[in-house]
Amino acid sequence: MKFGVFYELQLPKPWKEGDEHRLFHEALEQIVLADRLGFDHAWEVEHHFLDEYSHSSSPEVFLAAAASVTKNIRLGHGIRQVIPNYNHPARTAEGLATLDIMSNGRVEFGIGEGATRLELGGFHIPAKEKRAMAIEAGEQIANMMVLDPYPGFEGKYFSMPCRNVLPKPVQK
């Protein structure tokens, strides 16, 4: 059995000055403790515009901070919004590979598409197409991380010419 911690960085109102700072730093301290105690995973979600429910709009930054202060715990995007309107697939592949290098191969990658009209509408994503958009992008992100060079892609929701997407992750 494996154990982990999972963060959405919830913060109920009313908010006082310094509450977000405290929230982020306490979560980071908890991950350091989880690493020291032998926990297997630390997961961070990505959400946008969801007052109180999630203040985690840049999990890649939070996970990079966690990578710098931990040694063994695996660090997971649980989830990374992969629809191109949120995060271009090449930028996601580059960021994942960079985090994997900086963490010495401890990255886990979970994809997502967004769940609320508030998030989707903020990035002009049609709710009926979000699943197909996420699957198309997720497949290409995986290809970008392993193909050298990436041969390019012409899809329904995004396209990209042949490029060598760098860096490549430590993990195979």
Backbone as a ProteinNet text record, in pm:
[ID]
protein_1_A
[PRIMARY]
MKFGVFYELQLPKPWKEGDEHRLFHEALEQIVLADRLGFDHAWEVEHHFLDEYSHSSSPEVFLAAAASVTKNIRLGHGIRQVIPNYNHPARTAEGLATLDIMSNGRVEFGIGEGATRLELGGFHIPAKEKRAMAIEAGEQIANMMVLDPYPGFEGKYFSMPCRNVLPKPVQK
[TERTIARY]
83.4	0	88.8	46	119.7	33.4	100.9	31.6	82.7	-5.9	32.4	-52.3	-18.8	-94.5	-141.9	-255.3	-320.6	-363.6	-331.7	-360.2	-441.1	-544.9	-618	-598.7	-540.7	-517.3	-648.8	-735.7	-865.1	-847.9	-922.6	-912.2	-1048.5	-1121.3	-1253.6	-1243.5	-1347.1	-1356.3	-1407.6	-1384.6	-1321.4	-1169.8	-1107.6	-963.8	-903.1	-794.8	-717.8	-583.9	-522.9	-392	-296.7	-226.5	-130.4	-185.9	-318.2	-376.9	-326.5	-318.8	-270.2	-123.6	-44.3	96.4	109.3	33.6	35.5	-10	-117.2	-171.2	-65	0	100.7	219.5	268	386.6	358.1	239.4	203.5	190.7	134.9	125.8	265.5	355.1	491.7	559.3	538.8	593.1	536.1	408.9	347.5	410.2	442.7	507.1	647.3	718.8	851.7	838.7	740.7	717.6	677.7	589.8	548.2	668.1	757.8	880.1	963.8	982.3	1062.1	999.1	865.4	795	783.5	827.5	826.5	701.7	619.5	504.1	552.7	468.5	508.4	486.4	376.2	337.3	287.8	306.5	242.3	182.5	52.8	-20.1	-72.8	-71.3	-123.8	-211.5	-330.1	-423	-396.5	-465.8	-470.2	-616.7	-652.3	-785.1	-769.6	-873.7	-871.8	-1005	-997	-1112.4	-1208	-1168.4	-1260.6	-1235.9	-1291.2	-1276.7	-1306.5	-1225.3	-1237.9	-1206.1	-1250.8	-1233.1	-1088.1	-1022.5	-884.8	-812.3	-700.6	-613.3	-490.5	-502.7	-390.7	-397.7	-357.5	-361.1	-226.7	-120.7	12.8	82.1	29.7	89.3	234.3	273.3	411.4	509.6	470.7	557.3	562.4	447	440.2	519.4	503.1	574.5	725.6	766.5	910	966.2	889.8	933.3	943	845.6	848.5	968.4	1000.2	1115.8	1244.9	1252.7	1376.8	1398.5	1293.5	1307.2	1275.7	1262	1236.2	1338.6	1345.2	1443.6	1382.4	1276	1226	1081.7	998.2	855.7	833.8	744.9	712.5	616	630.9	555.6	461.9	331.8	234.8	147.4	129.4	24.8	-103	-189.7	-310.4	-434.4	-452.4	-422.6	-357.6	-303.9	-258.6	-364.2	-411.1	-507.2	-432.4	-466.8	-389.3	-454.4	-577.2	-640.7	-556.5	-527.2	-438.3	-479.1	-607	-649	-596	-580.9	-522.8	-371.6	-312.8	-167.1	-132	-54	-16.3	57.2	28.8	93	245.8	307.7	454.8	504.9	436.4	476.2	457.1	352.1	331.5	443.4	477.2	585.4	717.6	747	871	874	763.5	756.4	767.2	699.3	707.7	849.9	912.8	1049.7	1145.3	1128.3	1213.8	1194.5	1069.5	1042	1098.5	1089	1143.4	1295.5	1361.4	1506.7	1540.3	1470.8	1501.6	1469.8	1376.5	1340.4	1412.5	1504.4	1576.2	1482.6	1385.6	1298.2	1184.1	1126.3	1019.9	882.3	860.9	735.2	632.5	509.9	391.9	306.9	239.3	164.2	21.5	-71.3	-213	-273.2	-355.6	-414.2	-559.8	-608.1	-746.3	-795.4	-924.3	-989	-1065.4	-1073.7	-1155.2	-1295.7	-1356.9	-1486.1	-1599.1	-1567.6	-1673.9	-1685.8	-1804.4	-1826.9	-1743.3	-1719.4	-1638.8	-1497.8	-1436.9	-1302.6	-1306.6	-1393.3	-1399.9	-1429.1	-1527.9	-1565.8	-1455.4	-1377.3	-1267.2	-1160.7	-1154.2	-1055.1	-1120.5	-1250.1	-1325.5	-1319.3	-1345.9	-1343.9	-1487.3	-1531.9	-1667.8	-1680.1	-1773.6	-1788.9	-1808.7	-1879.7	-1908	-1784.7	-1681.6	-1561.4	-1440.9	-1456.5	-1340.9	-1271.5	-1344.7	-1282.6	-1197.8	-1252.2	-1177.8	-1054.2	-1067.8	-954.3	-843.4	-882.7	-783.5	-714.9	-788.7	-728.5	-630.1	-670	-579.9	-450.7	-462.8	-344.2	-259.6	-322.6	-249.4	-163	-219.1	-141.9	-20.5	-40.1	70.9	176.2	134.8	232.3	325.3	268	350.4	446.3	398	484.9	597.3	564.5	665.2	777.6	744.5	846.1	940	901.5	986	1038.7	972.3	1016.8	1120.1	1225	1336.1	1376.3	1329.5	1242.3	1095.4	1012.8	868.4	827.6	758.1	733	629	563.6	458.3	322.8	218.5	83.3	-16.7	-112.9	-226.6	-351.6	-407.7	-525.5	-646	-751.5	-875	-865.1	-790.3	-790.6	-660.1	-553.4	-427.9	-338.5	-242.3	-143	-7.6	93.8	229.6	322.4	414.8	509.3	614.9	690.4	800.9	897.8	926.1	1019.2	1082.6	1201.4	1261.1	1218.4	1123.5	1071	1167.6	1226.9	1331.9	1295.9	1350.1	1435.6	1351.5	1419.8	1354.3	1360.5	1258.1	1256.5	1362.4	1396.4	1488.1	1423.2	1298	1226.9	1200.8	1201.9	1168.7	1030.1
-116.4	0	123.9	225.1	350.9	462	560.1	672.6	803.3	901.1	1030.9	1141.9	1262	1380.2	1447.9	1516.8	1576.1	1717.9	1813.5	1953.6	2020.1	2093.2	2184	2328.1	2342.3	2472.7	2549.1	2489	2549.7	2657.6	2765.6	2876.8	2943	2905.6	2965.3	3114.1	3185.9	3327.9	3340	3448.9	3571.6	3558.2	3621.2	3618.1	3739.2	3711.4	3819.9	3829.7	3944.4	3963.2	3856.1	3791.4	3688	3547.2	3530.5	3396	3305.9	3359	3275	3238	3332.3	3305.5	3191.9	3201.5	3098	2963.5	2963.8	2840.6	2768	2838.9	2778.1	2725.6	2805.3	2765	2652.7	2649.6	2537	2408.2	2416.5	2298	2247.5	2337.9	2298.4	2233	2288.2	2226.9	2086.1	2067.7	1935.2	1835.6	1879.7	1789.9	1753	1847.5	1817.9	1712.7	1728.6	1630.7	1495.4	1495.6	1370.2	1298.3	1373	1314.9	1251.6	1323.5	1273.6	1149.5	1141.9	1028	908.4	925.1	814.5	803	907.5	905.6	889.7	832.3	801.6	914.8	988.6	1088	1216.4	1326.2	1454.5	1505.4	1528.5	1568.8	1710.5	1785.6	1922	1935.6	1991.2	2009.3	2142.4	2160.8	2291.3	2329.3	2443	2501	2650.4	2710.3	2854.2	2916	3031.3	3117.3	3058.8	2957.6	2891.8	2939.6	3055.6	3112.1	3006.4	3001.9	2912.9	2767.2	2716.8	2575.7	2542.3	2627.6	2598.8	2726.3	2749.5	2861.3	2811.3	2695.2	2629.8	2649.3	2765.2	2792.4	2770.5	2750.8	2726.8	2612.1	2490.3	2378.7	2351.6	2386.6	2362.2	2442.1	2560.4	2642.5	2582.4	2545.2	2484.1	2352.9	2269.4	2141.1	2160.9	2264.6	2294.4	2333	2410.9	2445.2	2319.3	2229.6	2103.6	2018.4	2017.4	1940.2	1989.5	2119.6	2176	2147.4	2107	2085.6	1941.5	1851.5	1709.9	1624.1	1497.9	1407.1	1284.2	1228.6	1099.1	1097.8	1180.1	1177.3	1210.5	1135.4	1162.3	1279.9	1362.3	1487	1479.9	1492.4	1468.7	1586.6	1601.3	1689.4	1607.9	1642.8	1563.4	1649.8	1735.6	1722.5	1850.1	1834.7	1948.6	1969.4	2092.1	2123.6	2119.9	2025.4	2006.9	2062	2108.2	2168.9	2289.7	2302.5	2409.8	2549.6	2576.5	2709.2	2737.2	2634	2649.3	2656.1	2552.5	2535.4	2468.5	2534.6	2473.1	2341.8	2237.7	2108.1	2112.8	2192.3	2200.3	2260.6	2361.2	2421.6	2322.8	2241.7	2139.8	2036.6	1988.5	1890.1	1947.5	2071.6	2135.5	2148.8	2192.7	2210.8	2080	1977	1845.8	1791.7	1801.8	1751.2	1829.1	1960.4	2041.5	2003.5	1987.8	1946.3	1807	1718.3	1583.9	1588.5	1672.5	1689.2	1746.5	1852.1	1919.7	1832.7	1738.4	1650.3	1516.3	1501.3	1374.9	1259.2	1286.3	1180.5	1142	1237.9	1205.4	1256.8	1288.5	1349.6	1245.2	1266.4	1192.8	1291.9	1244.6	1335.3	1287	1363.1	1336.4	1449	1413.3	1517	1541.2	1658.7	1692.9	1793.8	1822.3	1906.2	2023.3	2029	2132.3	2080.2	2128.7	2072.1	2173.4	2298.1	2395.9	2492.8	2544.2	2645.4	2770.4	2798.1	2914.1	2900.5	2784	2761.3	2756.3	2672	2654.1	2785.7	2859.4	2985.5	3089.5	3088.7	3184	3165.2	3044.6	3015.3	2982.9	3013.1	2992.6	2848.3	2755.9	2613.3	2562.2	2507.5	2453.6	2326.4	2326	2214	2080.8	2080.4	1955.1	1897.8	1977.6	1930.5	1913.5	1941.9	1942.7	1808	1699.3	1566.8	1536.2	1558.3	1532.3	1622.8	1746.2	1839	1790.7	1742.6	1696.3	1568.5	1476.6	1351.8	1379.7	1464.6	1499.8	1560.8	1655.6	1722.4	1626.2	1544.6	1451.1	1355.1	1302.5	1210.9	1280.9	1403.8	1475.8	1520.8	1551.3	1585.4	1466.6	1347.2	1226.7	1209.8	1230	1219.2	1322.6	1443.9	1551.1	1519	1448.5	1418.7	1306.1	1224.9	1110.6	1112.3	1180	1178.3	1287.7	1253.1	1344	1341.4	1435.3	1545.4	1502.8	1585.8	1566.9	1595.2	1501.9	1516.7	1621.6	1679.3	1775.1	1708.5	1789.9	1737.4	1836	1782.7	1860.3	1795.3	1854.1	1796.9	1886	1845.4	1923.3	2046.5	2036.9	2143.4	2220.7	2166.8	2241.9	2177	2253	2200.2	2259	2186.5	2231.2	2170.7	2250.2	2194.8	2107.6	2037.7	1956.2	2044	2001.2	2073	1973.7	2003.9	1924.5	1988	1927.9	1981.9	1943.4	2044.8	2025.3	2095	2045.7	1928.1	1800.7	1687.5	1558.3	1517.1	1447.2	1407.3	1301.8	1291.7	1189	1050.5	1041.1	912.4	870.7	743.1	689.4	631.7
0	0	0	-75.5	-81.8	-22.9	36	97.1	39.3	32.3	-18.8	39.9	-0.7	37.5	-91.1	-81.3	-197.9	-162.4	-248.3	-218.9	-328.7	-285.2	-371.7	-325.6	-209.8	-148.4	-131.4	-53.3	-22	84	68.8	162.9	179.3	285.1	308	339.4	301.3	335.5	478	544.3	495	492.2	392	378.2	447.2	514.8	577	504.2	514.7	452.8	504.5	413.3	449.4	450.1	434.7	439.9	327.3	205.3	94.8	116.6	159.9	188	289.4	397.5	501.5	444.9	366.6	307.6	224.8	136.2	49.3	130	222.3	297.7	396.9	453.9	541	460.8	341.4	256	220.2	189.4	157.4	278	396.5	518.6	539.6	508.5	522.4	425.8	305.4	208.5	254.8	310.5	366.3	476.4	562.9	669.2	610.4	510.8	446.9	385.7	324.8	268.6	379	487.5	599.9	662.8	663	721.6	626.5	503.4	408.8	323.1	317.9	228.3	85	0.8	-136.3	-235.6	-219.4	-319.5	-254	-327.1	-296.5	-427.1	-426.1	-546.5	-531.2	-640	-644	-768.8	-751.1	-862.7	-933.5	-1044.3	-1110.9	-1128.7	-1073.7	-1092.5	-1111.6	-1168.8	-1192.8	-1152.2	-1087	-1055.7	-951.7	-877.1	-784.6	-642.2	-608.9	-474.5	-369.9	-269.4	-154.8	-188.6	-302.2	-335.2	-369.8	-448.9	-487.8	-527	-460.7	-494.3	-569.7	-628	-694.5	-845.4	-890.9	-1034.3	-1103.4	-1027.7	-1085.2	-1012.5	-1027.9	-954.3	-992	-1113.3	-1154	-1068.6	-1026.7	-941.3	-800.8	-748.7	-616.2	-612.5	-714.5	-718.1	-733.1	-804.5	-814.6	-677.9	-602.4	-466.5	-382	-395.6	-320.1	-361.3	-489.7	-536.4	-473.1	-449.3	-397	-248.8	-177.6	-31.9	9.7	-87.5	-57.6	-130.6	-89.9	-150.3	-216.6	-158.6	-204.6	-252.1	-195.2	-226.5	-373.6	-438.5	-578.2	-583	-684.3	-694.7	-814.3	-787.7	-892.4	-928.3	-1058.9	-1110.5	-1105.5	-1016	-1002.8	-1009.8	-1100.9	-1241.9	-1300.1	-1419.9	-1499.2	-1607.3	-1619.7	-1725.5	-1858.9	-1946.4	-2068.6	-2194.8	-2185.9	-2303.3	-2344.7	-2475	-2519.1	-2473.7	-2456.8	-2410.3	-2269.8	-2188.4	-2054.5	-2062.5	-2120	-2124.9	-2257.9	-2338.2	-2466.2	-2439.6	-2516.5	-2493.4	-2491.2	-2576.6	-2575.7	-2444.2	-2393.1	-2265.8	-2151.2	-2157.7	-2055.5	-2061.1	-2179.8	-2193.9	-2144.2	-2179.7	-2134.4	-1982.4	-1926.2	-1780.9	-1704.8	-1754.4	-1689.6	-1693.3	-1808.3	-1821.4	-1731.3	-1725.2	-1638.4	-1492.7	-1450.4	-1312.9	-1286.2	-1383.6	-1366.3	-1348.7	-1425.1	-1410.9	-1273.8	-1234.9	-1108.3	-986.7	-1002	-889.9	-896.4	-990.9	-1010.4	-1042.1	-1129.4	-1179	-1086.6	-1016.1	-919.7	-962	-1088.5	-1131	-1174.3	-1129.3	-1175.4	-1254	-1358.8	-1444.7	-1461.6	-1405.6	-1425.7	-1506.6	-1605.4	-1690.7	-1653.3	-1693.1	-1669.3	-1770.2	-1757.5	-1857.3	-1797.2	-1666.6	-1603.5	-1581.2	-1476	-1439.3	-1435.6	-1417.8	-1396.3	-1513.4	-1530.9	-1635.5	-1608.2	-1480.4	-1444.5	-1502.4	-1484.6	-1540.2	-1691.9	-1744.5	-1889.4	-1960.8	-1911.2	-1974.9	-1969.7	-1862.7	-1851.7	-1958.3	-2014	-2118	-2252.9	-2264.2	-2389.5	-2438.3	-2347.7	-2380.6	-2384	-2497.5	-2504.3	-2420.2	-2327.7	-2234.5	-2306.5	-2415.4	-2486.4	-2556.2	-2572.6	-2642.6	-2551.5	-2423.2	-2333.1	-2324.1	-2319.8	-2309	-2432.2	-2550.2	-2673.9	-2682	-2638	-2640.4	-2547	-2429.8	-2332.1	-2380.3	-2437.9	-2485.8	-2598.8	-2692.8	-2803	-2749	-2658.5	-2603.4	-2519.7	-2435.2	-2350.3	-2429.5	-2537.1	-2621.6	-2681.9	-2726.1	-2789.7	-2688.4	-2566.4	-2462.3	-2438.3	-2429.1	-2410.8	-2528.2	-2649.9	-2767.5	-2762.8	-2724.1	-2719.2	-2621.7	-2513.9	-2412.8	-2454.3	-2554.3	-2589.3	-2731.9	-2822.8	-2962.3	-2986.6	-3063.5	-3085.6	-3232.8	-3311.4	-3274.7	-3275.5	-3218	-3224.4	-3368.4	-3434.8	-3578.1	-3616.2	-3518.6	-3547.4	-3540.9	-3547.1	-3530.6	-3589.2	-3661.5	-3711.9	-3656.1	-3552.8	-3489.6	-3504.4	-3440.6	-3444.1	-3355	-3242.2	-3143.1	-3131.6	-3184.9	-3192	-3295.3	-3343	-3435.3	-3398.4	-3438.4	-3410.4	-3515.2	-3568.7	-3665.6	-3597.9	-3677.3	-3627.5	-3548.6	-3425	-3338.3	-3241.8	-3194.2	-3088.7	-2956.8	-2889.2	-2764.3	-2652.5	-2590.5	-2489.8	-2359.9	-2249.1	-2232.2	-2233.9	-2224.4	-2211.8	-2064	-2016.6	-1874.4	-1842.1	-1714.5	-1665.6	-1679.9	-1642.2	-1646.6	-1790.1	-1811.9	-1942.6	-1939.2
[MASK]
++++++++++++++++++++++++++++++++++++++++++++++++++++++++++++++++++++++++++++++++++++++++++++++++++++++++++++++++++++++++++++++++++++++++++++++++++++++++++++++++++++++++++++

